[in-house]
Amino acid sequence: MHVSDPGSYWDVLMSQVKGSNMKPPWPVVYAVAALLGGEAINEINGSWTVYKPQEPEGQTTWAVFVVTVRRLVHVQMRFNAERHGLNENNKSQAASTIEAAWVRRLSDITSISIGGAETTPPPNNAAPQWFGVADFGIGFADGAQVVISIDQRGLGEDDRIRSEKFLTAIRVVAAL
């Protein structure tokens, strides 16, 4: 795949696929790029990354979801090393397996579900300004289902804003 402005492209993409405190290994980023395409970098409306540093035991799992103006891109990879990511302390490459890598049209979404919703009650019985959802499910026209592991109820403010931007982008384009 040709990238017309490599410096900018990889910076923008890495900012979208990184976790709250860790960057994914390059194979994850390359897989997302391959599904996203070169010019679609400017169409990204939101993203969510799940980093499981020791799941399953002795391994690391990265799951990335990117929503553009028309598509949902998903990559999930498992690495044969715990806490495997892109940082200055981890220069080695661990063996990896792609567990999922696909693109779906947002117009093919037929349902959205959640596994939970709650908030911390505001003082003086005031109406809450924010509540969090967990396990955001998406159903597609062909019957496929995907659950995105988001639990907004325990997120810090930056991750909460990022997750809300991602979920809103899906809701708006899917018109649900």
N, C-alpha and C positions, 0 to 999 in steps of 0.2 A: 504494500500500500504506500503510495506516495503522499508525503505531507509537505504542503507548500511552504509553511513557516514552522519548521521543527521546534525551535526554541519556545515560541508562544504556544504551539499545540500541546507539547508535553507538559508545560507549566499549567495550562488551563485544565488539562485532563487530570493531572495529579491532584490539583486542588479539589476536583470533583470526586475522586475515588479514594482519597485518604480517609482514614478513620479519625476519631477525635484526638488520638495521641500516637498514631502509628501510620506509616505509609505502607501500602501493600508492595510485595515484590514485583519486579518488572513484568514477569509473565502474566500477572493479573491485569496490569495496565495495558499490555500489548493485546491481550484477549479482548478487553473492552474496546480498545481502539479499532481492532479488526472488525468488530460487529457494528461499531458506531460509524465508521467511515471518516475520511479526512475532513470534509467540509461540514459535517454535522456538529463539529465541536461548538459552533456558534449557535446551535439550536438547543443546547442543554438548558432545561428549565429547573432541574433539581437532581439530587442524587442521594443515595443512602448506602453506607458500607457497614457490614457486620464483620467484626474481627473476633475470632474465637481462638485465643492463643494456645489452648491446651485441649482442643476438642477436635477429634477424639484424642484420647490420651496419647501423648508422645508426638502429636501432630498439630498443625495449625490449619484452620479453615478461614478463608476469605470469601465473602459474598458481596458483590457490588451490584447495585441497581442504578441505572441512569435513565432519566426520563427526558425526552426531547419534545419538540412541538407535536410530533406524531407517533413516536415509538417508545417502547420500554425495552431497554437493554439489560440483560442479566448475565453475570459470570460468577460461578462459584468454583473455587479451586482449593484443593487440599495439598498441604506440603508435609513432607516427612521430617519435620523438625518442630519443636515447640517454640512458640513466640517468634515465628519466622515472619519478618517484614523487612522493609527497606530502611535501614538506619546505619549509622556509622559503625556500630558494633557488630553488624551482621553482614559480612562481605561474601560469605559462602552461598552457593546455590543448593537448595534442597530439592530432592526429587519431588515432582508435583503431578497431580492428576486433575484434569478438568471434570468436575461433577455435573456442571450445567453451563451452557453457553448458548444463549438464544436472543432473538429480537422478536418482539410482538408489536403489532399496531395497537395504539391506544383505542382506536375506533372499534376494535374487536372485544373490548371489555364489556361484559354484560352484567357484572355484579361486583360489589365491594362489600366486605364484611370486616368486623373487628372482633378481637377476642376479649376485649375489656375496655372500659373507659372510667376514669375517676380523676378527682382533683383533691388538693388539700383545701379544706374548707376555709374561706377567708374569714377574717374577724368580724364580729358583730352581725353574723348571718347575712352578710352582703352577698350579692350574686358573684360567682366566680368569673374572673376574666379569662381564665385558661383552664382547660382540662386535657389530660393526656389519654391517648389510645394505645392499645397493645395489639400485636399480631394482626397486621393489616392484610386481609385476604383479597385476592382478585380472582374473578372467574372470567374465562374467555368464551367466545361464541362456540368454539369447538369442544367445550367441556373441560379443558385444562384449568387447573387451579394452581395458584401459587400463594404462599403465605410469606410476607416480608416481616422478618423479625425486627420489629420496632417496638420498644416499650418506652413511650414518651414519659410515662409516669415517674421514671427515675432519672431522667436526663438533665444535664446541666443546660443553662440557657442557650449556649451556642448550638449544641446538638438538637435541642428542642426546636429552635428556629430553623435549622437545616432540615430536620425531619418534617416539619410543618410545610415548608416550601415544597419539598418532594411530594408529600401526600396531596397537597393542594393542586400541584401540576397534574397529577393523575386524575383527581376528581373533576377538574375543570375540562380537560380534553375528553375524558370519558363521558362527560355530561351526566354524572351520577351523583 
